[in-house]
Amino acid sequence: MGDRVSISFKDNDQDESPVLFHHWGGTWFPQVALNWITEFNSRIKKQKGRVSDPTSRMESRNMMVQFIGMLNKFETFRECEGFEKDSKGKSDWKKPIHSKIDISHSIYLGKDSNDGDNSDNGHYTIMTNTLKMFDDKDQEIGLE
């Protein structure tokens, strides 16, 4: 049981990042990544006087590091440490308690799209130069 998916970034030089798998990512997780890189690119381009570096060049491996770093900002992507108790002391599975620092165990890296499980939703590649996303059938997937 799961909603497995994987994503990677590919840059101008056709270098591809390691692949990020998410056991519960569904088709919404690639959308999170596409929205994030679109906003990230806009913000980086507005920075005056920035020297050419892996981030400003939108290099794929650096983009994956930046994306993973961003995940910790959101409770959804943090490890579940248990559940709140109801008035009878029983765990309420609808009220998870998330870690303040640890990323969810359902998110992990692989060397390529075959190095993990994306069997439910496949693999998505985000092009860092065009900000376009493609599924593993080479269909372009737009922002939702």
C-alpha positions as CSV (number, residue, x, y, z in Angstrom):
1,M,0.0,0.0,0.0
2,G,1.2,3.5,-0.9
3,D,1.1,6.2,-3.5
4,R,4.6,5.9,-4.7
5,V,6.4,8.4,-7.0
6,S,9.8,9.7,-7.8
7,I,11.2,13.0,-9.1
8,S,14.5,14.3,-10.4
9,F,15.9,17.5,-11.9
10,K,17.8,17.7,-15.2
11,D,19.8,20.7,-16.2
12,N,21.0,22.4,-19.4
13,D,24.0,20.1,-19.6
14,Q,21.6,17.1,-19.4
15,D,23.1,16.2,-16.0
16,E,20.4,14.6,-13.8
17,S,20.2,14.8,-10.1
18,P,19.8,11.8,-7.8
19,V,16.2,10.7,-7.7
20,L,14.0,11.5,-4.8
21,F,11.4,8.9,-4.0
22,H,8.3,9.5,-1.8
23,H,6.2,6.5,-0.7
24,W,3.1,8.6,-0.1
25,G,3.8,11.4,-2.7
26,G,1.1,10.6,-5.3
27,T,0.9,13.0,-8.2
28,W,0.8,16.0,-5.9
29,F,4.5,15.6,-4.8
30,P,5.9,16.3,-8.4
31,Q,3.5,19.3,-8.4
32,V,5.1,20.6,-5.2
33,A,8.5,20.3,-6.8
34,L,7.4,22.1,-10.0
35,N,5.8,24.9,-8.0
36,W,8.9,25.2,-5.8
37,I,11.4,25.4,-8.6
38,T,9.3,27.9,-10.5
39,E,9.2,30.2,-7.4
40,F,12.9,29.4,-6.6
41,N,14.0,30.3,-10.1
42,S,12.1,33.6,-10.0
43,R,13.6,34.5,-6.7
44,I,17.2,33.6,-7.7
45,K,16.9,35.6,-11.0
46,K,15.9,38.8,-9.0
47,Q,19.0,38.7,-6.8
48,K,21.3,41.5,-7.9
49,G,25.0,41.0,-8.1
50,R,24.8,37.2,-7.7
51,V,27.9,35.5,-9.0
52,S,27.6,32.5,-11.3
53,D,27.4,29.5,-9.0
54,P,25.7,26.0,-9.0
55,T,22.5,27.5,-7.6
56,S,22.2,30.5,-10.0
57,R,23.1,28.1,-12.9
58,M,20.2,25.9,-11.7
59,E,22.4,22.8,-11.7
60,S,20.4,19.7,-11.2
61,R,22.2,18.2,-8.2
62,N,22.2,21.5,-6.4
63,M,18.5,21.9,-7.1
64,M,17.8,18.6,-5.4
65,V,19.7,19.7,-2.3
66,Q,17.8,23.0,-2.3
67,F,14.5,21.2,-2.7
68,I,15.2,18.7,0.1
69,G,16.2,21.5,2.4
70,M,12.9,23.2,1.7
71,L,10.9,20.1,2.7
72,N,11.6,20.5,6.4
73,K,9.7,23.8,6.4
74,F,6.4,21.8,6.1
75,E,5.0,19.5,8.7
76,T,3.6,17.2,6.0
77,F,7.1,16.2,5.0
78,R,8.4,15.6,8.6
79,E,8.5,12.2,10.4
80,C,5.4,11.2,12.4
81,E,6.4,10.5,16.0
82,G,3.0,9.4,17.2
83,F,-0.5,10.6,17.5
84,E,-2.4,12.9,19.9
85,K,-4.5,11.1,22.5
86,D,-8.3,11.5,22.7
87,S,-10.1,12.1,26.0
88,K,-10.0,8.3,26.6
89,G,-6.3,8.1,26.1
90,K,-6.6,6.4,22.7
91,S,-4.4,7.5,19.8
92,D,-6.2,9.6,17.3
93,W,-4.7,8.7,13.9
94,K,-6.2,11.8,12.4
95,K,-3.9,14.0,14.6
96,P,-0.3,13.0,14.0
97,I,2.5,14.5,16.0
98,H,5.3,15.5,13.6
99,S,9.0,15.8,14.3
100,K,10.4,19.3,14.5
101,I,13.6,18.3,12.6
102,D,13.4,14.8,10.9
103,I,12.3,14.4,7.3
104,S,9.7,11.6,6.8
105,H,11.0,8.0,6.5
106,S,8.9,7.7,3.3
107,I,11.2,10.1,1.4
108,Y,14.5,8.7,0.2
109,L,17.2,9.0,-2.5
110,G,18.2,6.7,-5.3
111,K,20.8,6.8,-8.0
112,D,18.2,6.6,-10.7
113,S,14.5,6.1,-11.2
114,N,14.9,2.3,-10.9
115,D,16.7,2.5,-7.5
116,G,13.5,2.7,-5.5
117,D,9.8,2.2,-5.7
118,N,7.7,4.5,-7.9
119,S,5.3,1.8,-9.0
120,D,2.1,3.7,-8.4
121,N,2.7,7.0,-10.2
122,G,6.0,6.6,-12.0
123,H,8.9,9.0,-12.3
124,Y,8.8,12.8,-13.1
125,T,11.7,14.8,-14.5
126,I,11.8,18.6,-14.0
127,M,14.0,20.5,-16.5
128,T,15.8,23.3,-14.6
129,N,16.4,25.4,-17.8
130,T,12.8,25.4,-19.0
131,L,10.9,24.7,-15.8
132,K,8.9,22.0,-17.6
133,M,8.1,18.7,-16.1
134,F,7.7,15.3,-17.9
135,D,6.4,12.0,-16.7
136,D,8.1,8.7,-17.6
137,K,6.0,8.5,-20.7
138,D,7.6,11.7,-21.9
139,Q,4.3,13.7,-21.5
140,E,4.6,17.3,-20.4
141,I,2.8,17.9,-17.1
142,G,1.9,21.5,-16.3
143,L,1.4,23.3,-13.1
144,E,-1.9,22.6,-11.4
